[in-house]
Amino acid sequence: PGPTPASDLWALGVTLYEMAEGRLPFRGHEVWEVQENIRGTPEPPYRYSGPLAPVIQGLLAPDKDDRLDAATAESMLQEVLRDPDLPAVAPAEQPTQAAAPDFTPDPQPPGPVAVAVPDEPAGEQGGRRRGWKAGLAVVLAAVLAGGGWYLSRGDEPPGSSGNGSGGTAPAVTAAEKRWKKWRSANEVLRVGVKADQPRLSEKLEDGTFEGFDVSMALAIAEALGYERGDVQFVAVNSDNRSSMLTHLQVDLVVASYSITDQREGEVDFVGPYIYAGRTFLVRKESERYKLDSSADIKKEDVAVCTALGSTYVEHLKEEKYRIYEPQPSGYEGCVKKLLNKATDVYAVASDDILLAGHAYKRPDDVKLLEIGAGTEEYGIAMRPGDRPLKGKVCEALGQIITSGEWKTMYDEHLSVLSLPPRGAPDPPKCAT
C-alpha cells in the first residue's frame, strides 16, 4: 500500500528525531533489521530534543491508533515554536506559501537504512542542542505553513465525521494527550510532606499524616483523578525535598516550600497556595534572657536555630544573628534544642504558620514573637519541565481556591493558631 496519513506522521517523527538527535531513531542495514529494532526498542533515547521530545514520541508511537493525529501534532509543534528559549524566525526565513512536505520514501535507499553514530563528547552536547534550536524555528515554520498541511494530500482533517455532513468530534488537545500519557504511567501519586509541623503537616503515631498541607495535597490529587488510597505520602525535610524530586522518589512536594528566585531551575512551582510571615519562637521562661522581640535576640547575641536548607540560613546571616551549628534537618530538631536547657539555643527562626503550630502544641513552654518583615509564598513543587503534571496541578489549585475549599481547609487546620487573619491567595495563572 502507498503512503497513508499515519505513515506520513511517522515519517515526520523520524525527520524531527534525526534533526534533533543527529541520528535516525532506529538502526539497521536492512528493512527487517529496522523493523526488529522498532519492535524490540520502540522508545528511542532522547538526549538533545528538549521540548520537541513529547512531539516526536507521539509521532513515533508503534500503534497507529496511539499516534498523534495531524491537528494535535500541529498544535504541539506550534507550542514548541512559542518556547522563549528558541530563536525567533527572521522575516526573510518565513515560508511564502503553504507547501505539503514530501514524505514519500525513495524506491531504493542508496545506502544503509540507519548508521550508528558514536556518542559525542560531553562538551559537544550543548553545541548540538544549540544547533537544532537554531534551525528548528525555520523547519517547523515550513512544516506548519498555512496551517493544515495534511489537507493538501486530500486527507480528511482530524475530527471530521467522514460522512460529508460536516459533523465534527471534539478535538483532543496536545496538553490532554500529554496528561493522559503521564497519568497512565503513574497509578500512584507520591507526595512529599513534612512530618514535624503541627497543624500544617504532621505524622501521627498510626503512620498517617494530617494538617493543612496534607489536605491541600489530597485535594490536588482528587482533582487529578486519584482516589485517596492511590496517594502515597513520603516524609521530606527542608534539606532533602528537592533531591527527592530529582531522584524520582516523589512526584510533588507540598511542604512549606517557599517560592524563591534561588530555587528557579531546581524545581518548578505552582502557587502560591498560602502566605506566611517571618518570626521567632523562644522559650517562655528563661533564667538568663528576657526575649520579647527580634531586637532582644540580636542584642543578647543568643544562638538561633533554623533548619538546614531553609531560606532563613542566608536571612539570618545577612541580619547578623548568631546561627546555631550544626543546623538540624527539620524544625522539630530546632524546637527540641530550644526546650533543652542544656543547649544555648534560645530562639528558632522560621515562618509564622510553622512556628505557631509548635506554640499551639506546647503553650506552657514556648511563645511566638511578633511577626517580622518579609513574606514567604508556599508553592507546590515538582520536577522542572514536568509540563503535563504542572498544568493539571495549576488548574486544580485554581479550582480549590475559587470554590471555597481553600477556606474550609484553612478553618479546619489553621484558624486555631494565634496568627493575623489571612485569606486565600489569588488563583495561579496557568499556561495555556
N, C-alpha and C positions, 0 to 999 in steps of 0.2 A: 504494500500500500504506500501511497505517496505521503508527503508531509501533512500533518494534522495540526490544529491549534495547539494541542497538548505537546506534540513533538517540537513545535516552534518555541514554545515556552521553555521546554527542556534545553533546547539549543541556546536560548538566551541566557539561561543559567550557566551553561558551560562557558559561554563567551565572557560573562561577567566574572566568573571564577578565575578564568585564565588571565583576565585583565588585572584583577586584584592580587592574585597569589603568584602570578608568574609561571604557572604550570597548569596542565589540564587536571581536572578533578579525579579522573580515573585512568590508571595506567594499563598498558598492554600494547603489544605489537600487532595483534590480530583482533578482529571484532569480537570473537568469542572470549578472548582474554579480558577485554574491556567489560563485557557482559558479566563475566565471573567476578571481576573486581567490584562491579556495581552491586551484585548480589551479596558478596562477602563483606564489603565495607561500603554501605550505602551513604555514609556520612563522611565526606572528605574533611581533612583538617582545615581550620581557618586560622591563619596566622596574621594576615595583613588586611583582611576585608573590613574590619571595623563595623560601622553601621550598615554596610552592604550585606553582611553575613546572613541576617534573617531573610532577606530577599532571595539570595542565592539558595539557601536551604529550602525555601518554599518552592522555588522553580525546579530544584533537583529531586523533589520527592519521587521515589521509585514508582509509587502507585499514582497513576494519572488523576484519580479521583481525589487524592490528597494534595495534588499540585496546585499552586496558586493559579487562579484564572487571570486573564489579561487585565481586567479592570483593577483587581487587587494588586497585581504586580505594578501596574502603573501608579496606583496610589502610594505604594510603599517606596517606589523609586522617586516620586515627587517629594516624599518626606525626607529621603536621603539627601536630595538636592537642597533641601532647606537647612541641612546641617550647617551651623555657623562656622565650623572648622573647615568646610570645603571652600576652595577659591571660587569667586563669582565668575560667571561666564561672561567674557568680554563681548560687547555688541557684535564685533566682527566675527565671533565664533558661533553666533546663533544660527541655526539652520534656517534657510529661507523658505522652505516648504516642507510639508509633511511627506515623508517617504517611508514605505514599509521596509524594514530590514530584510535582507535576503538570507534566510536560514537554510536554504536547500543545500543538502550535502553534496560534495563532489562525487561523481560516479566512482572514482577510484582514488583514494588518498595517495598522494605522491610518496609518502614515507610512513614511518611507524604511526600508529594511532595515537600514542602518547609516549613521551620521553621522560625518564626520571631526571629530575633536576636536583643536584646536591643542595643541601641546606646552606643558606647564606650565612656568613659570619654574623655574629650579633650586631656588629656595628653597621651592617648594611640594612638591617630591618627597618630602621627609621627612614632610610633613604627610599626603600621600596614603598613604604606606606605613603610618603610624600609624593612619590611618583604616580601612584594610581590616583591619589586625590587630585593631583594637578590635571589629569586627563579625564577624571570622572564626570565633571560637570558637562564637558563638551559631549562625551559619549552618550550620557543619559539624555541630554537635551535632544540629541539626534534621534535616539530611540523613541522618545516621547513626543516628538514634534507633531504639533497639531492635535494631540490627544486622540487616541482611538486608532493607533496603527493597525490593530487587529482587524479593523473593518475593511482595510484596503485589500485583504485577502478574500473578502466576501464571506467571512465567518460571522455567525450570529453573535452579537455582543453579549457578554455575560448578563444574566438576568432576564434575557428575552424568553418568552414563552415558547417560541418556535412554531406557533400556530398562526402567525400572521395577524393576530388580533390586537397586537400592541400591548398585551398584558405583561407585567414585569413582576419579578420576585424581589423581595428586599435584598439589597447588596450586603454582603458581609465585608466589613471594613478590615483594613490591614491590621489595625490595633486589636480588633476582636479575634482575628486569626492568631495573632501572636499570643494573646492571652489564653486562648483555647489550648494552644500547644504548651504554654507554661503550666497551666492548671492540670493538664493531663499527666505531666511529668512530676507533679508534686501533690501526691494524695494526702500528705500530712503537711500542715503549716507549722514550722518551727519558729517560735518567737522567743527572743532573748528578753528577760525581765530581771530586775534586781530582787534579791531575797531578803534585804535588810532595811527596807524603807517603810515603816508603819504608815498605814492609810494610803500610801502611794503604790507600793509593791512589796509584798512580804510573803515569805514562805512559811506556811503553818506547820504544826507538828505532824499532821497527817500527810505532808508532802505536797499539798495543794497550794496555790498562790491566790492572793486576794489584794484588792486595792484599786485605785483609780486607773493606773496604768494597765493593770490586768483586765479590768472591764473594757478599757479602750481597745486593747488587743483583741478581745473576744468579739467586740462589735465590728471591728475591721474584718476579722476572719469570717464572721457571718455574712457580711456584705460581699465577701469574695467567694461565697458558696461553700464554706466549711462548716460542718457540724462541730459542736463543742468537743466531742470526742476525737475529732481529727486535728485538734490544736495541741501541739506539744510545747510546754513551757520549759525553757532552759535558763538556769541561773547564770547571769553575767555580772560583771562589775565594771567600774569606770575604766579600768586598765585594759580589760581583755575584750570588750564588746566589739570593737572594730575588727580585731583578728578573728573573732567568732564568725563574723560575716565573711571575711576574706577566705577563711578555710571551710566555708560551706557548712558550718555547724548550726547556723540559724539562717532563716530567710529574712526576718525582720527583727529589729530591736526597738522595744518600747520601754525605755529605762532611763528616764530623766536625762535624755541625751540632748545637750544644748547645741543649737544650730550656730556654728561659728565659721568664719571665713577660713580659719586654720584647718578645719576638717574637710574643706572642699577638696574633692578628689579622693579622699579617704573613704567617705561614704556618701550616699545620696540621701537627702531628707525630703519628707513631705511634712508640711506643718507651717506654723506651729500649731500644736493641739492644746497648749496651755502656756501661760506666762508665769514666771517665778521671779521673786526678788532676791537680793543678796543680804545675808545676815550672819549672826554668830549664835552658837549655843554655848552657854557657860554653866559652871557649877552654881547651883542655887545658894549654897553656903560655902564660903571659902575662908579659911583661917588666916590666909596671908594677904589676899587681894579683894578689893571691892570693885567688881566689874559690872558696870551698868550701861556701858556704851562701847562702841568700837574705839573711841579715843582712849578709854581706860586700858583697853587691851594693848594698844600701841605704846601708851605711856609706861605701863608696867613691864613691857617687853616680855610678856608671857609667851610660852610656846603655843602655837596654833596648829591644830591638826586638820588636814584635808586629805581626801582620797587621791591615791596615785592615778594620774591620767585625767583628773578633773580640770576644769577651766580655772579653778581657784589657785592652782600652783603658781602660774605666772602672775595672776592678780595680786596675790599676797607678796610676791617678790617685788613687784612694782610699787606697792604701797608700803614697803619696808617693815612688814610684820616678820616676826621670827617664826619660821616654819619648823614644826616637829619632824624629825627624821628618825627612822625611815618612815615614809608615808604608807599607811595600810592600803590594801587594795579596795576596801569598801568603807563606807561611813560608819557601819556598825563597829568596826575596829577602832575608829576615832572616838566614838561615844564610850566604848569600854575603857579606853585610856583616860577619858575625861572623868569617868566615875572612879577610877583607881587613884586614890590619893597618894600612892607611892610614885606616880609619874608626875612630871612637871607640865603636863598638858592641862591648860585651864580654859581653852576655848576650841570650838570646832567651827570651821568656816564652810558654808555651803549655801544652797538655795533655801528660801524661807519655807516652801512647801515640804521639802525633805526634812529639815530640822524641826519643823512644827510637829511632824509625826512623832519624832523621838520625845519632844517635850510633852506631847499628849500622853505618850506611853509611860513616861517617868516624871510625873508632875512634882514629886517631892524631891527630886534630885537635881534637875536641870531647869534652866529658864531660857527663853528666847529673847534676844535683844531686838532693838528697833530695826526695821527694815532699812538697809542702806541703799546707796546709789547703785544703779545698774539693774538691768533686766535680763533674765535668761529665757530664751524661747526653746521649749522642748519640741523636738521633731521625731517622727517615726523614721528610723534609719534602715537602709538596705544597701546592697552592693551597688557600686557605681555602674551605670549602664543597664540596669535591670529594668528596661522600659515597660515591658508588659505588666510587671508587678507594680511599679511606681504609678502607672496610670490608674490602675484599679484602686490602689490604696488612696490615691488623691481623691478619686470620686467618692470612695467610702467615707473618708474623713469629712468631706463637704456635706454629705447626707447626715452624718452623725451630728454635726454642728447645727445645721439648719432645721433638723427635725425636732430638736429639743432633747434628744437622747443625751447630748453632752451635759446639759444642766442636770438631768436625772442622775448621771454618774457622779457629777461634782457634789450634788447634795448628799448622796449616799455615803461618799467616802471622805470628802474634804471639808464640808461645811462645818464640822465639829471642831476644826482646828482654829487656833487663835491667829487668824490671818485677816488682813484687809479684804473686803469683798472684791471679787473679780468675776467678770463674765466670760462668756465663750469668745475665742478669737474669731476673726473673720474666716470664712471658708477659704481654703487654699485655691490658688489659681492653677488649674490643671492644663497641661499642654494638650493641644488637640492633634 
